Amino acid sequence: MNLVSAACKYLKIALLVNAIFFTAIYARVVSAQGDPAGVLLKPVKVAPNTYFVQGRAEMGSSANQNFISNAGFVVTPQGVVVIDALGSPVLAQKLIAEIKKVSNQKIVAVIVTHYHADHVYGLQEFKKVGAKIYAQGEGRNYLSSETAKQRLIASRVDFAPWVNDSTRLLPADIWIDQKTKLTIGGVDFFISRVGPAHAPEDLIIYIPSEKVLFAGDLVFRGRIPFVGNADSKGWLIALDEIEKLNPNIVIPGHGNYSVKPAEDIVFTRNYLKYLRESMANAAVNMDPFEDAYKQADWSEYEGMPLFRAANRMNAYNVYLSIQAE
């Protein structure tokens, strides 16, 4: 073993020991004082039987327990249906506790809009209370990928102690590969795949009786969207599909709920369009990305939360994806 590999090995061991130690200390503090991080979930009622909790417009961290995405739930006469599971097991535990304050019905289902870490690291807690997990079939590819494995390894360090060695990725109990109507307690949930868009396995969930649509990360409000390896062209088509449903309320994956969906979807659409327009010529002509990025006018977006953290990466990923189209 050379010095570099030995150093890496010992660093990994040190990080693991530190995470385990931090978790143990946290457990003692919580039992004595309650949650010292002060991360509160406050369900907001947006329709007669529909609630959501709003994540913070921040990067995930230990300080915020990775509470950066939204989740929601619908109460039916025969059980509660949850949409997305939040970004750490402790957040899922808090959401379960809040649901119990609203209804004495059991949590019977969790529908995953997509398998990004901030939406699924809480799944194991819902599984413990007996919920069935529903997700789109392409999620199987992510779960078996090296990307998912490495992301969880990194998250166990970045979000310790809230994400740790006990945190695991769970597959769906029911994989959805076509439009599906799930009926629970007489309430219909229309589940549609609209990806590849933000992710290959994007699902939207429409509840006609509530006139509410859960859009996952196809819609962002109040912050710069995360593009990652998205199919930006498919994403724009997906936004058109959301509008055709004409919901009264859209609950996005990030940001406050919308009571004017047609207006609020415009922000995400215009941002994606501008990314494509500003990167297209350089991508097609194989001109340097740096030149295209400097020439673009980002003034409309640079004052928004997470601009510095996400915008450059978003533009670069769109630049590469246009070359691959």
ABEGO torsion letter per residue (X at the ends): XBAAAAAAAAAAAAAAAAAAAAAAAAAAAAAAAEBAAGBBBBBBBABAABBBBBBBBBBBBAAAGGBABBBBBBBBAAEBBBBEAEABAAAAAAAAAAAAAABABBBABBBBABBBAAAAAAAAAAAAAGBBBBBBAAAAAAAABAAAAAAAAAAAAAAOAABBAABBBBBBABBBABBBBBBBGGBBBBBBBAOBBABAABBBBBBAAAGBBBAEAABBBGBBBBAEABBAAAAAAAAAAAAAAGBABBBBABEBBBABAAAAAAAAAAAAAAAAAAAAAAAAAGBBAAAAAAABBAAAAAABBGAAAAAAAAAAAAAAAAAAX
